Amino acid sequence: MATHRSSEKRARQSEKRRVRNCAVRSFVKTRVARVRTALAEGKAPDAAQQLREAERALRKAASKGVIPKQRASRTVARLARAVARGASTSAKP
């Protein structure tokens, strides 16, 4: 346990950040899962809308330092590619 005033403050700050980061990570995971669910159900227009929301959440989390920027970019790229594939397959008769 922290014994100095400064280390007690750092412990408080770290705990606040940890809780906030957990909430942001959970929010991002939910958005990504919604895109994947829409794709699995074959709802291409819905997946495209969910992709926009997921991309916004991922980029914002990356800018705040909750997740690495490269991970956010990679996830967005993979989701976008999956949505594009889903849209092309659902357009075929």
C-alpha positions in Angstrom: 0.0 0.0 0.0 1.1 3.6 -0.7 2.8 5.3 2.3 3.7 8.8 1.0 1.2 11.4 0.1 2.4 11.6 -3.5 2.3 7.8 -3.9 -1.2 7.7 -2.4 -2.3 10.3 -4.9 -0.7 8.3 -7.8 -2.6 5.3 -6.5 -5.9 7.2 -6.6 -5.2 8.5 -10.1 -4.2 5.1 -11.4 -7.4 3.6 -10.0 -9.5 6.3 -11.7 -7.8 5.7 -15.0 -8.1 1.9 -14.7 -11.8 2.1 -14.2 -12.3 4.6 -17.0 -10.1 2.5 -19.4 -12.1 -0.6 -18.5 -15.3 1.2 -19.4 -13.9 2.5 -22.7 -12.6 -0.9 -23.7 -15.9 -2.5 -22.9 -17.7 0.1 -25.0 -15.3 -0.5 -27.9 -15.7 -4.3 -27.7 -19.5 -3.9 -27.8 -19.3 -1.7 -30.9 -17.1 -4.2 -32.7 -19.3 -7.1 -31.7 -22.3 -5.3 -33.1 -20.6 -5.0 -36.5 -19.7 -8.7 -36.5 -23.2 -9.7 -35.4 -24.7 -7.7 -38.2 -22.4 -9.3 -40.7 -23.2 -12.8 -39.4 -26.9 -12.1 -39.8 -26.3 -10.9 -43.3 -27.5 -7.3 -42.7 -25.0 -5.4 -44.9 -26.6 -1.9 -44.5 -26.9 -2.3 -40.7 -23.3 -3.5 -40.6 -22.1 -0.4 -42.5 -23.9 1.8 -40.0 -22.4 -0.2 -37.1 -19.0 0.1 -38.7 -19.1 3.9 -38.6 -19.9 3.8 -34.9 -17.2 1.2 -34.2 -14.6 3.2 -36.1 -15.4 6.3 -34.2 -15.1 4.5 -30.8 -11.9 2.8 -31.8 -10.2 5.9 -33.0 -11.3 7.9 -30.0 -10.0 5.2 -27.6 -6.7 5.2 -29.5 -6.4 9.0 -29.3 -7.0 8.8 -25.5 -4.3 6.1 -25.2 -6.7 3.4 -24.0 -5.6 1.1 -26.9 -2.6 1.4 -29.2 -3.2 3.4 -32.4 -2.0 0.6 -34.6 -4.5 -1.9 -33.0 -7.3 0.5 -33.7 -6.3 1.0 -37.4 -5.9 -2.8 -37.9 -9.3 -3.5 -36.3 -11.0 -0.8 -38.4 -9.3 -2.1 -41.6 -10.4 -5.7 -40.9 -13.9 -4.7 -40.1 -14.2 -2.5 -43.2 -12.9 -5.3 -45.4 -15.4 -7.7 -43.9 -18.3 -5.2 -44.4 -17.2 -4.7 -48.0 -17.2 -8.4 -48.6 -20.6 -8.8 -46.9 -22.1 -6.0 -49.0 -20.8 -7.5 -52.2 -22.1 -11.0 -51.4 -25.5 -9.7 -50.3 -25.9 -7.7 -53.5 -25.6 -10.8 -55.6 -28.9 -12.5 -56.5 
